[in-house]
Amino acid sequence: MTESRPILILNELIVRDYKNKIVYDERFHLGVNIIRGKNSSGKSTISNFIFYILGGAFDNWTTEANNCKDVTAEVSINDAVFTLRRDIGKSFLVPLQIFWGNYEESKIDNFNWNIYPYRGTENTVSFSNVLFNALNFPEVKSDLDSNITMHQILRLLYVDQETPPQSIFRYENFDPPLTRKTISEILLGIYDDSLYSDRINLRNNEKQLDIKEREYKNLVNVIIHSGGSINKNIIEKDLESAKEQLIAFNKQIQELREINIVKTTKKTETKTEQIKKQLTEYKNKVNNQISLINSYDLEIADSKQFISTLEKRILELDNSILTRHSIGELPLTHCPQCLEELDFNTPEDCCKLCKKTLQGAEKTNAKRLLQEMQLQVKESKKLLEMKESKYFQLQTELPGLVEKMRFLQKALDLSIEDPQSTRDERIDTLLVNIGFMEGKIENLTKNIKIVELIEKLKNEVTELEKGIKNLKLSISEKESEQKNKFTLVIEKIQEITLKILKRDLDRQDEFKRGRYVEVDFLRDTFSLDGGNNFSASSKTYFKNAVLFSIFFTSLEFDFMRYPRFILCDNMEDKGMEKERTQNFQEIITEFSNEYLKKGKEHQIIFTTSMVSDKLDGTEYCVGDYYSTGNKTLKF
């Protein structure tokens, strides 16, 4: 049970210089947010700061931006409030600091900030992992695991000025098509982590099946070509017969030696001591091995119980978050301790018990706990896998050690009973026979292990074949569902794009009579009725129409993971005339208001030097009207 419709909202953006002076501090709201002003007044700098603080990789700062120390943002992610802070550096690999709470709380609490690196390691998680968990994004389990970051996700959310107008994604020097495909599948809600797990498991199972089948055939051939049997019962009978013969040979030697004169020598005592030393060594090995096996057995059981408890708590916490989101707040009327009626004069945004301001604190704390427990589960599973591997190794080694210990014990018993006996021809013959029989017993013991391994491999092959069949069926069903979702999303993107194009001013005839929009995320292209050979300004209009259509489509389908947030710094790029860009602004604002009326929360932030007269000075605008004399950054 997981939350749908991930939503990201920027509540406040704060920028500080190296004197810790706040040079920019503005609040943002749901719906349309307009940052307006003349060219070169710092609007794009604010856009880049927003992109950067949300996890974007950016280092091409302007002179004014390089005079800033850090950027801070209060954001709401699925109703939980976080405060993010990131130093402005010359490398895009700068870590991100995260505070689980609002900006005002973060200013007076310097101890509960956590620092997360740009890239995770085996023992640390990246800030992308933290933000993905907060957004309820699935774990990307494809071969591109290391490449899918928050920066990659933002490439479809941030419309900048540097990217060519014919591209959908924000420009990258190294941009593999499979990366773009994975990003689009995640955001469109097409990506199914269980499907990718099935595909990887299928690939691994088919590889394992090939290995196991070859191992099985090789072991069978070795046994058959050596003249042995692959029937365990036959080998066990041969082994029992060999042991009986060995006992008989030892008995005959003992009887012969009882007849002869026994002489003890120093040499014989030395041999006995050597056997004792070896036997003691192997007894210690066996005892240590058994002790380790028992210890790992307990540790594995404890680990499994610990993981099971954590997973249960994660599920319960996840369900409680969704339940609260679905049915709303349950009013607390009486104190749970003394059962006295609570004071109903407490403000709406305060806790009825402790009177502290809430502001999404419950959701934020729940998300923080969820994040911590998920990391604990991940680390515990890695440790459990290592323990189980070691446990299996110890179990495999034990039978060989026990068998060697038994041989040494028999040799010691024989040596003690008769330290030095007269060596006649009959005893020598029996000793040779004993050596041969001990070798045969050792070989038969090894053959039993090989046959057991053959049987184990046979069972594993059967299970792998069964698993492969089930995985193929599961993959087929999930691919069908994935295809249906993709068709729904693409058709809606096409529908909204055509609406926006047809409402353009009379500048491009093809827009008015267009019938089919194609969006190809893999090739990073889009076209209208098979073509995109328009003027530069029309290409820009078309591109913005496609990207905003993807955004608006996310408000239509709850299964989409696009976080209902878009940032556009490209409204009048490539020679877009004033009337045309103002018309586009009004269309976007109209669409936004219609969705807000339906209760579809979202956020649009765009910059413009040619703000629509209908929108200028309204509640949509954020901050002043900026100019060269009144820039966004106030040093």
C-alpha positions in Angstrom: 0.0 0.0 0.0 1.8 3.1 -1.2 1.0 6.7 -1.9 0.2 7.8 -5.4 0.5 11.1 -7.1 4.0 12.3 -5.9 4.0 16.1 -5.5 6.9 18.5 -5.1 6.3 22.1 -4.0 8.9 24.8 -3.5 7.7 26.9 -0.5 10.6 29.3 0.0 14.0 30.0 -1.6 16.8 31.7 0.3 20.2 32.7 -1.0 23.1 33.9 1.3 26.4 35.6 0.4 29.8 34.9 2.1 28.9 37.4 4.9 25.8 35.2 5.7 23.7 38.1 4.4 20.4 37.0 2.8 20.5 38.3 -0.7 17.3 36.6 -1.9 14.3 35.3 0.1 10.9 34.7 -1.6 7.9 32.5 -0.8 6.3 30.5 -3.6 2.7 29.0 -3.8 0.6 26.4 -5.5 -0.3 27.0 -9.1 1.5 29.6 -11.3 4.5 31.5 -10.0 6.0 34.2 -12.2 9.5 35.6 -11.8 9.4 38.7 -14.0 11.8 41.4 -15.0 14.1 42.8 -17.7 16.9 40.9 -19.4 20.1 40.5 -17.3 18.3 41.2 -14.1 19.0 37.7 -12.6 15.9 35.7 -13.4 17.8 32.8 -14.9 20.1 32.8 -11.9 17.1 32.1 -9.6 16.0 29.4 -12.0 19.4 27.8 -11.8 19.4 28.1 -8.0 16.1 26.2 -7.9 17.3 23.5 -10.3 20.5 23.2 -8.2 18.9 23.0 -4.7 16.5 20.3 -5.9 19.5 18.1 -6.9 20.5 19.4 -10.3 24.1 19.2 -11.4 25.2 22.8 -12.2 28.5 24.7 -12.1 28.2 27.3 -14.8 27.5 30.1 -12.4 27.3 33.8 -13.3 29.6 36.3 -11.5 26.8 37.3 -9.2 26.0 33.7 -8.3 29.6 33.0 -7.5 29.5 35.7 -4.9 26.9 33.6 -3.1 27.8 31.1 -0.4 24.8 28.8 -0.4 21.2 28.3 -1.4 18.4 27.0 1.0 14.9 25.8 0.1 11.9 24.8 2.1 10.0 22.2 0.1 6.9 20.0 0.6 7.2 16.5 -0.8 4.0 14.5 -0.5 2.8 16.9 2.3 6.0 16.3 4.4 8.1 19.5 4.9 11.9 19.4 4.3 14.6 22.1 4.3 17.4 21.7 1.8 20.7 23.5 1.8 23.6 23.3 -0.7 26.8 25.2 -0.9 27.5 27.0 -4.2 30.7 25.4 -5.5 32.7 25.0 -8.7 31.7 21.3 -8.8 28.3 19.9 -9.4 29.2 17.0 -7.0 28.5 19.2 -3.9 26.6 17.3 -1.2 23.1 18.3 -0.1 22.2 19.0 3.5 18.7 17.9 4.6 16.7 19.0 7.6 13.5 17.1 8.4 11.3 20.1 9.2 10.5 23.7 8.0 12.9 26.5 7.4 12.1 28.4 10.6 12.8 25.3 12.7 16.0 24.7 10.8 17.4 28.1 11.7 17.4 27.3 15.4 18.4 23.6 15.2 22.0 23.1 14.0 22.3 19.5 15.2 19.6 17.7 13.2 20.9 18.4 9.7 22.1 15.4 7.7 24.6 15.6 4.9 24.2 13.3 1.9 26.7 13.0 -1.0 25.9 13.5 -4.7 26.9 9.8 -5.3 26.2 7.0 -2.9 28.6 4.2 -1.9 28.1 0.8 -0.5 27.9 2.2 3.0 26.2 5.6 2.3 23.2 6.8 0.4 23.1 9.7 -2.0 20.7 12.7 -1.6 19.0 11.4 -4.7 18.1 8.2 -2.8 16.7 10.2 0.1 14.6 12.4 -2.2 13.4 9.4 -4.3 12.2 7.7 -1.1 10.4 10.9 -0.1 8.7 11.0 -3.5 7.9 7.3 -3.3 9.9 6.6 -6.5 10.8 3.0 -7.0 14.3 1.7 -6.7 15.9 1.7 -10.2 17.2 -1.8 -10.6 18.4 -1.7 -14.2 22.0 -1.6 -15.4 21.7 2.2 -15.2 21.3 2.3 -11.5 24.3 4.5 -10.9 23.1 7.1 -13.5 19.5 7.7 -12.5 19.8 10.6 -10.1 17.6 13.6 -9.1 19.5 15.6 -11.6 18.4 13.2 -14.4 14.8 13.4 -13.2 14.9 17.3 -13.3 16.0 17.2 -16.9 12.4 16.7 -17.9 11.1 19.2 -15.3 13.4 22.2 -16.0 13.0 24.0 -19.3 16.2 26.1 -19.7 17.6 28.4 -22.4 20.7 26.5 -23.2 19.1 23.3 -24.6 18.4 23.2 -28.3 14.7 23.8 -29.1 14.3 20.4 -30.9 15.2 18.5 -27.7 12.8 17.4 -25.0 15.4 16.7 -22.2 17.7 19.3 -20.8 21.0 19.1 -22.7 23.8 16.7 -21.5 27.2 16.1 -23.1 26.9 12.4 -22.5 23.3 11.3 -22.9 22.7 7.6 -23.6 19.3 6.9 -25.1 18.6 4.2 -22.5 19.0 6.8 -19.7 16.4 9.0 -21.4 14.1 6.0 -21.8 14.4 5.1 -18.1 13.8 8.7 -16.9 10.7 8.9 -19.1 9.4 5.6 -17.9 9.8 6.6 -14.2 8.1 9.9 -14.6 5.3 8.7 -16.9 4.5 5.9 -14.3 5.4 3.3 -16.9 8.5 2.1 -15.0 7.6 -1.0 -12.9 10.4 -1.9 -10.4 9.0 -5.4 -10.0 9.1 -5.8 -13.8 12.7 -4.8 -13.9 13.4 -7.1 -11.0 11.7 -9.9 -12.9 13.8 -9.2 -16.0 17.0 -9.1 -14.1 16.0 -12.3 -12.2 15.1 -14.0 -15.5 18.5 -13.0 -17.0 20.3 -14.3 -13.8 18.2 -17.4 -13.7 18.9 -18.3 -17.3 22.6 -17.7 -16.7 22.5 -19.8 -13.6 20.5 -22.5 -15.4 23.2 -22.7 -18.1 26.0 -23.0 -15.4 24.1 -25.6 -13.3 23.3 -27.7 -16.4 27.0 -27.7 -17.4 28.1 -28.5 -13.9 25.6 -31.4 -13.7 26.7 -32.9 -17.0 30.4 -32.6 -16.1 30.0 -34.3 -12.7 27.9 -37.1 -14.2 30.6 -37.7 -16.9 33.4 -37.7 -14.3 31.6 -40.4 -12.2 30.7 -42.6 -15.2 34.1 -42.4 -16.9 35.8 -43.3 -13.6 33.7 -46.5 -13.4 31.7 -45.2 -10.5 28.0 -45.1 -9.9 25.7 -42.0 -9.6 23.3 -44.1 -7.4 23.8 -42.9 -3.8 22.4 -46.2 -2.3 24.9 -48.3 -4.2 27.8 -46.1 -3.1 26.7 -46.2 0.5 26.5 -50.0 0.4 30.1 -50.1 -1.1 31.2 -47.7 1.6 29.7 -49.9 4.4 31.3 -53.0 2.9 34.7 -51.2 2.7 34.5 -50.2 6.4 33.6 -53.7 7.4 36.7 -55.0 5.5 38.8 -52.4 7.1 37.6 -53.5 10.6 38.4 -57.1 9.6 41.9 -56.3 8.5 42.6 -54.4 11.7 41.3 -57.4 13.7 43.5 -59.8 11.8 46.6 -57.7 12.5 45.7 -57.5 16.2 45.4 -61.3 16.4 48.8 -61.8 14.6 50.5 -59.3 16.9 49.2 -61.0 20.0 51.2 -64.0 19.0 54.5 -62.2 18.4 56.8 -60.5 20.9 56.1 -56.9 21.3 58.9 -54.4 21.5 58.4 -50.7 22.2 60.8 -48.2 20.6 61.2 -44.5 20.8 60.3 -44.2 17.1 56.9 -45.8 17.7 56.2 -43.4 20.5 57.1 -40.5 18.3 54.6 -41.7 15.6 51.9 -42.0 18.2 52.6 -38.5 19.5 52.3 -37.2 15.9 49.0 -38.8 15.5 47.8 -37.4 18.8 48.9 -33.9 17.8 47.1 -34.2 14.4 44.0 -35.6 16.1 43.9 -32.8 18.7 44.2 -30.3 15.9 41.3 -31.7 13.9 39.2 -32.1 17.1 39.7 -28.4 17.7 38.9 -27.6 14.1 35.6 -29.6 14.3 34.6 -28.1 17.6 35.4 -24.6 16.3 33.5 -25.3 13.1 30.4 -26.6 15.0 30.6 -23.5 17.4 30.8 -21.2 14.4 27.9 -22.9 12.7 25.7 -22.7 15.8 26.7 -19.0 16.2 25.9 -18.1 12.6 22.6 -20.1 12.9 21.5 -17.9 15.8 22.7 -14.7 14.1 20.9 -15.6 10.9 17.7 -16.3 12.8 18.0 -13.0 14.7 18.7 -11.0 11.5 15.7 -12.5 9.8 13.5 -11.6 12.7 14.9 -8.1 12.8 14.4 -7.6 9.1 10.9 -9.0 9.3 10.0 -6.6 12.2 11.4 -3.6 10.4 9.5 -4.5 7.1 6.3 -4.9 9.2 6.9 -1.5 10.8 7.6 0.1 7.4 4.4 -1.3 6.0 2.4 -0.1 9.0 4.0 3.4 8.8 3.4 3.5 5.1 -0.2 2.5 5.6 -0.7 5.0 8.4 0.6 7.8 6.1 -1.8 6.8 3.3 -4.7 6.3 5.7 -4.3 9.8 7.1 -3.9 11.2 3.6 -7.1 9.4 2.5 -9.5 10.0 5.4 -8.0 13.2 6.9 -7.3 14.2 10.5 -9.1 12.4 13.3 -9.8 15.0 16.0 -8.4 14.3 19.4 -11.0 15.4 22.0 -9.6 14.0 25.3 -6.1 13.7 26.8 -4.9 10.0 26.5 -3.2 10.2 29.9 -5.8 11.8 32.3 -8.8 11.6 30.0 -9.7 15.3 30.6 -11.3 17.2 27.7 -8.8 19.1 25.7 -8.9 22.9 25.1 -10.7 23.5 21.8 -9.3 27.1 21.6 -5.9 25.7 20.3 -5.1 27.1 16.8 -5.7 24.8 13.9 -2.0 24.4 13.0 -1.0 23.5 16.6 -0.9 20.2 18.4 -3.9 19.8 20.9 -1.6 18.3 23.5 1.8 20.0 23.4 0.5 23.2 21.6 3.5 23.2 19.3 3.1 24.3 15.6 2.5 21.4 13.3 3.0 22.6 9.7 3.2 19.0 8.4 5.5 17.9 11.3 3.7 14.5 11.6 4.1 13.7 8.0 7.7 14.9 8.0 8.6 12.8 11.0 6.9 9.8 9.5 8.9 10.2 6.3 12.1 10.6 8.3 11.4 7.4 10.2 10.4 5.6 7.0 13.7 6.7 5.4 15.8 5.5 8.4 14.0 2.1 8.6 14.4 1.5 4.8 18.1 2.1 5.0 18.3 -0.3 8.0 16.6 -3.0 6.1 18.9 -2.5 3.1 22.0 -2.8 5.3 20.6 -5.7 7.3 19.9 -7.7 4.1 23.4 -7.2 2.9 24.8 -8.5 6.2 22.3 -11.4 6.2 23.5 -12.4 2.7 27.1 -12.5 3.9 26.2 -14.5 7.0 24.2 -17.1 5.0 27.1 -17.5 2.5 29.6 -18.1 5.4 27.1 -20.5 7.1 26.8 -22.5 3.9 30.6 -22.7 3.5 31.0 -23.9 7.1 28.3 -26.5 6.7 30.1 -27.8 3.5 33.5 -28.0 5.1 32.3 -29.9 8.3 31.8 -33.4 6.9 35.4 -33.6 5.5 36.8 -32.5 8.9 34.8 -35.0 10.8 35.8 -37.9 8.4 39.5 -37.0 8.8 39.1 -36.8 12.6 37.6 -40.3 12.6 40.5 -41.7 10.5 43.1 -40.2 12.9 41.2 -41.6 15.9 41.3 -45.1 14.5 45.0 -44.7 13.7 45.7 -43.6 17.2 43.7 -46.4 18.8 45.7 -48.9 16.7 49.0 -47.3 17.5 48.3 -47.2 21.3 47.2 -50.9 21.3 50.3 -52.0 19.6 53.1 -49.4 19.5 55.6 -51.6 17.7 54.9 -55.1 16.4 57.0 -57.7 14.7 56.7 -57.1 10.9 56.2 -60.4 9.2 55.0 -60.9 5.6 51.3 -61.4 6.6 51.2 -58.2 8.7 52.8 -56.2 5.9 50.2 -57.6 3.4 47.4 -56.6 5.8 48.8 -53.1 6.2 48.9 -52.7 2.5 45.3 -53.8 2.3 44.4 -51.4 5.1 46.0 -48.5 3.2 44.1 -49.5 0.0 40.8 -49.8 1.9 41.3 -46.5 3.6 41.9 -44.9 0.2 38.8 -46.6 -1.2 36.7 -45.4 1.8 38.0 -41.9 1.2 37.2 -42.0 -2.5 33.7 -43.4 -1.8 33.1 -40.7 0.8 34.1 -38.1 -1.9 31.8 -39.8 -4.4 28.9 -39.6 -2.0 29.5 -35.8 -1.7 29.7 -35.6 -5.5 26.5 -37.6 -5.9 24.8 -35.4 -3.3 26.0 -32.4 -5.3 24.6 -33.9 -8.5 21.2 -34.4 -6.8 21.3 -30.9 -5.5 22.2 -29.5 -8.9 19.4 -31.6 -10.5 16.9 -30.1 -8.0 18.2 -26.6 -8.6 17.9 -27.0 -12.4 14.3 -28.1 -11.9 13.5 -25.1 -9.7 15.3 -22.7 -12.1 13.3 -24.1 -15.0 10.1 -23.6 -13.0 11.1 -20.1 -11.9 12.0 -19.1 -15.5 8.6 -20.2 -16.7 6.8 -18.2 -14.0 9.0 -15.1 -14.6 8.3 -15.2 -18.3 4.6 -15.3 -17.6 4.8 -12.5 -15.0 6.9 -10.3 -17.4 4.4 -10.8 -20.2 1.5 -9.7 -18.0 3.3 -6.7 -16.6 4.6 -5.6 -20.1 1.0 -5.7 -21.3 -0.1 -3.4 -18.4 2.9 -1.2 -19.0 1.9 -0.8 -22.7 -1.6 0.1 -21.8 -0.5 2.8 -19.4 2.0 4.2 -21.9 -0.8 4.4 -24.6 -3.1 6.3 -22.2 -0.3 8.8 -21.3 0.9 9.4 -24.8 -2.6 10.0 -26.1 -3.3 12.6 -23.4 0.0 14.3 -24.1 -0.9 14.5 -27.8 -4.4 15.8 -27.0 -3.2 18.6 -24.7 -0.3 19.6 -27.0 -2.7 20.0 -29.9 -5.0 22.2 -27.8 -2.1 24.5 -26.9 -0.8 24.6 -30.5 -4.3 25.4 -31.9 -4.6 28.3 -29.5 -1.3 29.9 -30.6 -1.5 33.2 -32.5 -1.7 33.0 -36.3 2.0 32.5 -36.8 2.4 28.8 -37.9 -0.3 27.4 -40.1 0.7 23.8 -39.3 -0.2 24.4 -35.7 -3.8 25.2 -36.6 -4.3 22.2 -38.8 -2.1 19.7 -36.9 -3.6 16.3 -36.3 -0.9 14.0 -34.8 1.9 14.8 -32.2 4.7 12.2 -31.8 6.9 12.3 -28.7 10.0 10.0 -28.8 11.8 10.0 -25.5 14.4 7.5 -26.6 15.5 9.7 -29.5 14.8 12.9 -27.6 12.6 14.3 -30.5 9.0 15.4 -31.1 7.1 16.2 -34.3 3.8 17.4 -35.6 2.3 15.3 -38.4 5.8 13.9 -39.0 7.7 17.2 -39.2 9.4 19.8 -37.0 10.9 22.1 -39.7 9.5 25.3 -38.2 10.9 28.7 -37.4 13.1 29.0 -34.3 10.4 30.8 -32.3 7.8 28.2 -33.4 10.1 25.4 -32.4 10.4 27.0 -29.0 6.6 27.4 -28.7 6.1 23.7 -29.8 8.7 22.5 -27.3 7.1 24.3 -24.4 3.7 23.0 -25.5 5.0 19.4 -25.4 6.8 19.8 -22.0 3.8 21.6 -20.3 1.5 18.9 -21.8 3.6 16.2 -20.1 3.2 18.2 -16.9 -0.6 18.7 -17.3 -1.0 15.0 -18.2 0.4 14.1 -14.8 -2.6 15.9 -13.2 -4.9 13.6 -15.2 -3.4 10.2 -14.1 -2.5 9.4 -10.5 -0.2 6.6 -11.5 2.2 9.0 -13.1 5.3 9.8 -11.0 5.9 13.2 -12.5 6.0 15.3 -9.3 3.5 17.9 -10.5 6.2 20.5 -10.6 7.7 22.4 -13.7 10.3 25.1 -13.9 10.5 27.1 -17.2 13.2 29.7 -18.1 12.5 29.5 -21.8 9.2 31.4 -22.3 10.5 33.9 -24.9 13.7 32.2 -26.2 14.7 32.2 -29.8 13.1 35.5 -30.8 9.6 34.8 -29.4 7.5 38.0 -29.9 5.8 39.7 -27.0 2.2 38.9 -27.9 2.9 35.3 -28.6 4.7 34.6 -25.3 2.0 36.5 -23.4 -0.7 34.4 -25.1 1.2 31.2 -24.0 1.4 32.5 -20.4 -2.3 33.1 -20.3 -3.1 29.6 -21.8 -0.9 27.9 -19.1 -2.4 30.0 -16.3 -5.9 29.1 -17.5 -5.1 25.4 -17.6 -3.5 25.6 -14.1 -6.5 27.3 -12.6 -8.9 24.7 -14.1 -6.9 21.9 -12.5 -6.7 23.7 -9.1 -10.5 24.0 -9.1 -10.6 20.2 -9.5 -8.3 19.8 -6.4 -5.3 18.8 -8.5 -2.4 20.5 -6.6 0.7 21.4 -8.6 3.3 24.2 -9.0 4.4 26.1 -12.1 7.4 28.5 -11.9 8.4 30.4 -15.0 10.5 33.5 -15.7 9.7 36.1 -18.3 10.8 39.5 -19.5 7.5 40.1 -21.3 4.9 39.3 -18.6 1.3 39.3 -19.8 -0.6 42.5 -18.8 -3.4 40.3 -17.4 -0.9 38.6 -15.1 1.5 41.4 -14.1 1.1 42.6 -10.5 -1.3 39.8 -9.6 -1.0 37.0 -7.0 0.8 34.9 -9.5 3.9 37.1 -9.4 6.8 36.3 -7.0 9.0 39.2 -5.9 9.5 42.6 -7.5 9.7 43.4 -11.2 13.4 43.1 -11.6 15.7 45.3 -13.7 19.4 46.1 -14.0 19.0 48.6 -11.1 16.9 46.2 -9.0 18.3 42.7 -9.5 17.1 39.5 -8.0 20.2 39.2 -5.8 20.4 42.1 -3.3 24.1 42.4 -2.2 
